[in-house]
Amino acid sequence: MTAQILTFPDYLPAPEPLVCRGQALFLDLDGTLTPIMPRPGDVVAAPERTRLLRDLVQGFERRVAIISGRTVEDVAAITEDAVPAIAGVHGLARRDARGELSAALPDPDLIGAREIFEHLARAQPGLMVEDKGLSVALHYRGFPAACEAVREAARRLEASSDLVFQEGDMVAEMRTRGDDKGQAVRRFLTEWPFQGARPIFVGDDLTDEDGFVAVQSAGGFGVLVGAPRRTAARYRLADPSAVLSWLGAAIEAAQ
């Protein structure tokens, strides 16, 4: 992770009521808009969440983007295409607000990384490999005791290849070198309709710290979701339910 994480007190205040005018909203998906599930495939579309996202896109005059570790296609399916602008695989793939797609080229070293992760998953029930094309992830939520062994394997892969080890919540991910979530935010901020808006980033995972730093450097702020920890975010919300309530209140206030 490239972000410089700042040290804040354990207590972070809840953010002030959200105002749509003049601001841009960058939202993580898993752990932020939806609870963390045992397996990535367990997360599905939810009509109320989709309706809220569509209202946000309208209220923020399209200045809303989903910034996720999932693929662009996966995010689009889960959100039922409610949000045009998406950055997937932590920023390595993008769909801008006009619908134009772009992506990095996959690193050939991903083939070997996938083989090693698949070998580990076969040897230990509870581990699960997720191939995202531009990265490959080994989830150990089903067997948390494997944490150190999985991380050590990822560190060795990083040392012996051109891949980047992306540490997340109960997952080790080897990714193609390139943009992270912070760089994805910065790219959006140079484009219509985000230019000139004050950016807000909402996320829960270590991978979201790059986004927090990016919006803060652009005059905005980050909102951490979940338990307190060292973070570059300025505010905190307890869980995805609190996030949805905070976002929904902004739409109600704008009507």
C-alpha positions as CSV (number, residue, x, y, z in Angstrom):
1,M,0.0,0.0,0.0
2,T,1.4,3.4,-1.0
3,A,-0.7,5.7,1.2
4,Q,0.8,7.5,4.1
5,I,-1.5,6.5,7.0
6,L,-1.9,9.2,9.6
7,T,-2.3,8.5,13.3
8,F,-5.6,9.7,14.8
9,P,-7.2,9.1,18.2
10,D,-9.2,5.9,18.6
11,Y,-12.3,8.1,18.6
12,L,-13.2,9.6,15.3
13,P,-16.4,11.6,15.1
14,A,-19.3,10.8,12.7
15,P,-19.3,13.0,9.6
16,E,-21.5,16.1,9.4
17,P,-24.7,15.7,7.4
18,L,-23.9,15.2,3.8
19,V,-24.6,17.9,1.2
20,C,-24.8,17.0,-2.5
21,R,-24.0,20.4,-3.9
22,G,-20.4,21.0,-5.0
23,Q,-19.2,17.6,-3.7
24,A,-18.1,14.3,-5.3
25,L,-18.7,11.0,-3.7
26,F,-16.3,8.0,-4.0
27,L,-17.6,4.8,-2.4
28,D,-16.0,1.5,-1.7
29,L,-18.4,-1.5,-2.0
30,D,-17.7,-4.5,0.2
31,G,-17.8,-3.5,3.9
32,T,-19.0,0.0,3.0
33,L,-22.2,-0.3,1.0
34,T,-22.8,-4.0,1.8
35,P,-21.7,-6.1,4.7
36,I,-18.7,-8.4,4.3
37,M,-19.9,-11.8,3.3
38,P,-18.1,-15.2,3.7
39,R,-17.5,-15.4,-0.1
40,P,-17.4,-12.6,-2.7
41,G,-20.1,-14.4,-4.7
42,D,-22.5,-14.1,-1.7
43,V,-22.9,-10.4,-2.3
44,V,-25.8,-9.8,-4.7
45,A,-27.9,-6.9,-5.9
46,A,-30.3,-5.3,-3.4
47,P,-33.2,-3.1,-4.7
48,E,-33.1,-0.6,-1.9
49,R,-29.4,-0.1,-2.2
50,T,-29.7,0.3,-6.0
51,R,-32.5,2.8,-5.6
52,L,-30.3,4.8,-3.2
53,L,-27.4,4.8,-5.5
54,R,-29.5,6.0,-8.4
55,D,-30.8,8.8,-6.2
56,L,-27.2,9.7,-5.2
57,V,-26.1,9.9,-8.9
58,Q,-29.0,12.3,-9.6
59,G,-28.5,14.3,-6.4
60,F,-24.8,14.7,-6.9
61,E,-25.3,15.5,-10.6
62,R,-23.4,12.2,-11.6
63,R,-20.4,13.0,-9.3
64,V,-20.5,9.5,-7.8
65,A,-18.1,6.7,-8.4
66,I,-17.6,3.2,-6.9
67,I,-14.0,2.4,-6.1
68,S,-13.7,-1.3,-5.5
69,G,-11.3,-4.2,-5.4
70,R,-13.9,-6.1,-7.5
71,T,-13.9,-6.1,-11.3
72,V,-15.8,-3.4,-13.1
73,E,-18.2,-6.0,-14.4
74,D,-18.8,-7.4,-10.9
75,V,-19.5,-4.0,-9.4
76,A,-21.9,-3.1,-12.2
77,A,-23.8,-6.3,-11.6
78,I,-24.1,-5.9,-7.9
79,T,-25.1,-2.2,-8.2
80,E,-27.4,-3.0,-11.2
81,D,-25.5,-0.3,-13.2
82,A,-26.8,2.4,-10.9
83,V,-23.5,4.3,-11.0
84,P,-21.8,5.0,-14.4
85,A,-18.3,5.7,-13.0
86,I,-16.5,2.7,-11.6
87,A,-12.9,1.9,-10.7
88,G,-12.3,-1.8,-10.4
89,V,-9.5,-4.0,-9.2
90,H,-8.3,-1.2,-6.9
91,G,-8.0,1.2,-9.8
92,L,-6.4,-1.0,-12.5
93,A,-9.6,-1.0,-14.5
94,R,-12.0,1.9,-15.0
95,R,-15.3,2.9,-16.5
96,D,-15.6,6.7,-16.6
97,A,-18.9,8.7,-16.2
98,R,-19.4,8.6,-20.0
99,G,-19.1,4.8,-20.0
100,E,-15.7,4.6,-21.6
101,L,-13.7,1.5,-20.4
102,S,-9.9,1.4,-19.8
103,A,-7.6,-1.1,-18.1
104,A,-4.0,-2.0,-17.4
105,L,-2.5,-5.0,-19.2
106,P,-2.3,-8.1,-16.9
107,D,1.2,-9.0,-15.7
108,P,2.3,-12.4,-17.0
109,D,3.6,-13.2,-13.5
110,L,-0.1,-13.6,-12.4
111,I,-0.1,-17.1,-14.0
112,G,2.5,-18.4,-11.5
113,A,0.9,-16.6,-8.6
114,R,-2.5,-18.1,-9.4
115,E,-0.9,-21.6,-9.5
116,I,0.7,-21.1,-6.1
117,F,-2.5,-19.8,-4.6
118,E,-4.5,-22.7,-6.1
119,H,-2.0,-25.1,-4.6
120,L,-2.4,-23.6,-1.2
121,A,-6.2,-23.6,-1.5
122,R,-6.2,-27.3,-2.4
123,A,-4.0,-28.1,0.6
124,Q,-6.1,-26.2,3.1
125,P,-10.0,-26.2,3.2
126,G,-11.3,-22.8,3.9
127,L,-9.0,-21.0,1.5
128,M,-10.5,-19.6,-1.8
129,V,-8.8,-18.3,-4.9
130,E,-10.4,-15.4,-6.8
131,D,-9.0,-14.6,-10.2
132,K,-9.8,-11.0,-11.3
133,G,-7.8,-11.0,-14.5
134,L,-5.5,-8.1,-13.4
135,S,-5.0,-9.7,-10.0
136,V,-5.4,-12.9,-8.2
137,A,-6.5,-13.1,-4.5
138,L,-6.4,-15.8,-1.9
139,H,-9.2,-15.4,0.7
140,Y,-8.7,-16.9,4.1
141,R,-11.8,-15.8,5.9
142,G,-12.9,-19.4,5.9
143,F,-9.7,-20.4,7.8
144,P,-8.2,-17.3,9.6
145,A,-5.4,-19.4,11.2
146,A,-3.8,-19.5,7.8
147,C,-3.2,-15.7,7.9
148,E,0.5,-15.7,8.4
149,A,1.2,-18.6,6.0
150,V,-0.8,-16.8,3.3
151,R,0.8,-13.5,3.9
152,E,4.3,-15.1,3.8
153,A,3.5,-16.7,0.5
154,A,2.3,-13.4,-0.9
155,R,5.5,-11.6,0.3
156,R,7.6,-14.2,-1.4
157,L,5.7,-13.8,-4.6
158,E,6.2,-10.1,-4.5
159,A,9.9,-10.5,-3.9
160,S,10.3,-12.8,-6.8
161,S,8.1,-11.1,-9.4
162,D,6.9,-7.7,-10.6
163,L,3.6,-8.1,-8.9
164,V,2.4,-6.0,-5.9
165,F,1.2,-7.6,-2.7
166,Q,-2.1,-5.9,-1.8
167,E,-3.1,-6.8,1.8
168,G,-6.8,-6.6,2.6
169,D,-9.4,-7.8,5.1
170,M,-8.8,-11.6,5.3
171,V,-7.3,-11.7,1.8
172,A,-3.9,-11.5,0.2
173,E,-3.9,-10.2,-3.4
174,M,-1.2,-10.2,-6.0
175,R,-1.9,-7.5,-8.5
176,T,-0.5,-6.0,-11.6
177,R,1.6,-3.0,-10.9
178,G,-0.3,0.2,-11.6
179,D,-3.0,2.5,-10.2
180,D,-4.3,2.2,-6.7
181,K,-7.6,3.6,-5.3
182,G,-6.0,6.9,-4.6
183,Q,-4.8,7.3,-8.2
184,A,-8.2,6.2,-9.4
185,V,-9.7,9.1,-7.4
186,R,-7.2,11.5,-8.8
187,R,-8.0,10.5,-12.4
188,F,-11.7,10.9,-11.9
189,L,-11.1,14.4,-10.4
190,T,-9.5,15.5,-13.7
191,E,-12.6,14.5,-15.7
192,W,-16.2,15.5,-16.1
193,P,-18.3,15.6,-14.0
194,F,-15.9,15.5,-11.0
195,Q,-13.7,18.4,-11.9
196,G,-13.8,21.2,-9.3
197,A,-15.8,19.2,-6.8
198,R,-14.8,18.6,-3.2
199,P,-14.1,14.9,-2.9
200,I,-15.3,12.5,-0.2
201,F,-14.1,8.9,0.1
202,V,-16.0,6.3,2.1
203,G,-14.3,2.9,2.8
204,D,-13.5,0.3,5.3
205,D,-10.4,-1.6,4.2
206,L,-6.6,-1.0,4.3
207,T,-6.8,-0.6,0.5
208,D,-9.0,2.4,1.0
209,E,-6.3,4.4,2.8
210,D,-4.9,5.5,-0.6
211,G,-8.4,7.0,-1.4
212,F,-8.5,8.8,2.0
213,V,-5.1,10.4,1.3
214,A,-6.1,11.4,-2.2
215,V,-9.3,13.2,-1.2
216,Q,-7.7,14.9,1.7
217,S,-4.9,16.3,-0.5
218,A,-7.7,17.6,-2.8
219,G,-9.4,19.5,0.0
220,G,-11.9,16.7,0.9
221,F,-12.1,14.1,3.6
222,G,-12.3,10.4,4.2
223,V,-14.9,8.4,6.2
224,L,-13.7,5.1,7.7
225,V,-16.3,2.4,8.1
226,G,-16.0,-0.1,10.9
227,A,-13.8,-0.4,14.0
228,P,-11.4,2.4,14.8
229,R,-7.8,2.0,13.7
230,R,-4.8,4.1,12.4
231,T,-6.2,5.9,9.4
232,A,-6.0,8.9,7.2
233,A,-9.8,9.3,7.4
234,R,-11.2,12.2,9.4
235,Y,-14.5,10.7,10.3
236,R,-16.0,7.2,11.1
237,L,-19.3,5.4,10.6
238,A,-19.9,2.1,12.5
239,D,-21.0,-0.1,9.6
240,P,-22.6,-0.3,6.2
241,S,-26.1,0.3,7.7
242,A,-24.8,3.6,9.1
243,V,-23.3,4.5,5.8
244,L,-26.6,3.9,3.9
245,S,-28.5,6.0,6.5
246,W,-26.0,8.9,6.2
247,L,-26.2,8.8,2.4
248,G,-30.0,8.5,2.5
249,A,-30.3,11.5,4.7
250,A,-28.5,13.6,2.1
251,I,-31.1,12.6,-0.5
252,E,-34.0,13.4,1.8
253,A,-32.5,16.8,2.7
254,A,-32.0,17.6,-1.0
255,Q,-35.7,17.0,-1.9
